[in-house]
Amino acid sequence: MLVEQIWIANSYRNFNYLIACPESGEALAVDPLDHRKCLAAAKDKGWEITQILNTHEHPDHIGGNRAMIAATGAKLLAHRNAKDKIPNMDVGLAAGDTVKVGRHIELEVLDTPGHTMSHVCLRAHGDQAALFCGDTLFNAGAGNCHNGGHPHELYQTFVRQLAKLPDETRIYPGHDYIANNLKFTLDREPDNPRAPGLLAEVENQDPAHPLVTTLGLEKEINTFFRLHSPSVIARLRDAFPDLPDEPDEKTVFLKLRELRNSW
């Protein structure tokens, strides 16, 4: 599996992706908002874009569909419940479906509600374990739930699906928010041992050549995976004095998401 992460340098800090089969040269474009950059990258690599996948229905993820389809004739895939929100969908996806790219690339579809209720992630298994996670999971953060989502569902997605993936899984999010998210981590867990050094490393990184984290690293620096940290809970109690003595992880997650909304 070949992966091209494309930084499009817009105000939303989007990443677009191409996932290609090294044998056939066929490629899947993930959320190709900047169709020109995606087409140029494919041409440079000698790949043919035959499919488009939208992780969800927000404009900064589907905005390049029409031009990409016009240029390539690619089939459009998205969550099956997004058919009324994403024009010209060809294939509706459900949990457990397989997206095939070229001869041998098979990606598992995860139904990952929370940021929206029609959100999918793609999981690559095996030696190249990876997660293309749209706006569900960010480097050191979690998607917001302002525009068609629900924090309770996001919590379930994190604990029932994402947290159970192998630690070596590489994380490919829909946006570059890592520096700001690490600052939130340190605001919530000032004694986090890993976050300060990582923030110094990435604060001035070139987003065109970003750090690719793993799920194992996310569990060290992403507050939304650190729901049992005594420091996280203690700081949370400062903001929510009525927090129970031993809050359950769902309460911690929801309170963190509430704080992040206005942080």
N, C-alpha and C positions, 0 to 999 in steps of 0.2 A: 504494500500500500504506500502510495506517495501522497504527501500532504503539502499543499502550498497555502500558507497563511498570508492573507493579503490585507495590509493596512490601508484604509482608504482616506485617512486624514481628514475626516469630516468633524463637525462639532459634536457629534454623538460618539465619536471614537470607535466606530464599528470595525470589526474584523470580518472579512469574507474568506471563504475557504474553497479550495479545489481538492478533491480526493480522487486520485487517479490509479488505474490499474497499470502496472509497469509493463505488462505484456501487450495489452491491446491498445493502450493509450487513451482509452475511454475515461471520461472524468465526470464526476458529480460536483456541481456548484452548490455550495451551502450559503443561503441568504445573500445572493450576489447583488447587493445594492448598487455597487459601482460596476456595471456590466462591462464598461470599457477596460477597466483594470483587470477584471477577471478574464475577459477575452484575450487581452494582451498577454497575460501570464500563461494562458493555455497555449497560445500560438508560440510563445517563446519556448515552452517545454515540448511542443509537438503533440499536445493532447487535443482530443475532441470532446467538447462538452455535450453529453447526450442526455443528462438529467439535471434537474434543479430540485433542491429540497429547501423548503421554508420551515425553519424550526417553529415559527408562529406567525401570527397575522399582522404584526405591527408594521407601519409604513417603512421604517428604516430597515426592515428585513425582506419585504416583498417589493420594494420600489423599483428594483431592476428587472423584475420578472418579464415584463412585456418586451423590453428591448432584447433581453437575453434569448427569449423564445424566438423572436423575429430573426435574430442573427444565427441561431443554431438549430431551431426546430426541436429543442430539448423538451422532454416530458417534465411536467411539474408535479411534485410530490409534497404533501403536507398532511397534517392531522386530519383524520376523516371528518371531524366536527368543524373544521374550518372552511368547508366548501362554500358557505355563504359569505365568508369574509375574505377569501383569497380568490380572485377571478381566475378562471381558466385552469383550475386544478384538473389534472389527469388521473391521479392516484391518491386515494385517501388511505392514510396509514393508521394502524392500531398497534398497541403493545404486542411485542413478540414477532411482528412482521420483519422480513428481511429485505434490505435494499441491496441489490447486487450491482456492482460496478465492474464492467469488463468481464474478464473470464473467471477471476478467482476472488475478488473482493466481496465480502459479505458483511453488512453492517446491521446490527440488531436495532430495531426501533424500540425506544423507551417512551412510554406515555408519562410525561412529567408535568402535571398541572401545578399551578401556583402563580407564576408570573402572568400567564393567561391560562384559561382552562382548555385551550387547544394547542398545547406545546408538546413538541417531541424533541428528544435528544437521540443522537446516533452513537452506538457503542461498537467499537472494534475490539474483537477478542484476540487472544493469543499473544505472540511475541511483540506485536505492535499495539498493545492495549491502549485505547484512546477513547475519549468522550468528546463529542461535538455538542456543546450544551447550550447554545443560544443564549437566552437571558435567564436561564434557571440558576446556573452556577457560574459565578465569576471568580477570577483569581482573588482569593481572600475575601470573597463576598457572596451575596445571594441577590437574586433578582427582586425588584420591587413588585408590588401587587396593585398598583394604582389604576391600571387600565385594563380591567377585565379579569383580574386575578383574585386569589384568596390566600392570605397567609397561612391559614390552617392547612390548605392543600399543599402549599410550598413546604411546610414542615414535614408532612407525610412523605413527600417526594424525597426530601433530604434523608430522613431516617430509614425509610423503607427501601429506597433504591440507591441513592448516591453513596451513602456511607458504607454500603455493603460491597461496592465495587473494589477490585484489587488495588492495593496502594500504588502499584506501578502504573496505573492508568494515567496517561497524559491528558491534560485538560486544555481544551480549545474552546474558549468562550466567545460570545458575540461582540464583546467590547473590551477595550483596554481601560480598566478601572483600578489596576492593581495598586498603584501608589496611594490613592485616596482610600481604598479599602484597608490597606495596611495601617493607615493613620487611624481609622476607626477601630481596628484591632487593638492598637496601643492605647486608644482612649478607653476601651472597655476592659483591656487586660494589660495594664502597664508593665507587668513583669513577664510578659510573654518572651521566652528566651530566643525565639527565632526571628520574630518580626522586625526588631530594630536593624539587624544586619541586612535583612532582605530589603527593607525599605531603602537603606543607603545604596544598595546594589541597583535597584530598579527605578528610583525616583527620577533619574535623568536618562533612562534607557531610551534607545531609538525604538519606537513602536513598530517600525518596519522589520525589526529584528528582536522581538521580545523574548523574555524568559518564558519558556513553556513549563508550567508547574506539573506536578503529579498529584494524585489524590492523597498520597502519603504526606506530601508537603502541605497540602490544603488542610489536613487534619491538625497540622502544627500551627498554622497561621490564620486560619479562617474561623472567625468567632462563631459562625453558624454551625460549625462542627464541634465546638468546644463547650458544649452545654453543661458539662459537669465540672468545669474549671472553678475552683473556689474563688479565684480572683474575679472572674467574669460575674459570678453570682453576687459577690460582695459589692462590686461596682454597680450592679443592677439594683441592688437594694437601696443604694444612695438615690437613685432616680425613682424607685418605686418602693417607698417605705413599708407598704403593706404586703410585700412579697413574703410568701411563707418561709419558714425556717429552712426547709428542704424542698425547694421548688422542683416540680417535675420538669423534664427536659422540654416538653411542649411549651410550658409557660415561659421558660427561659428564651426559647427560640422566638416566640411571639413578641415578647418584650424587647428583645434585641432588634427585631424587624421594625417595631414601632419606633424605637429610638433612631434607627438608621434612616427612617423616612424624613426626619427633620435635622439630621446631623450634617 
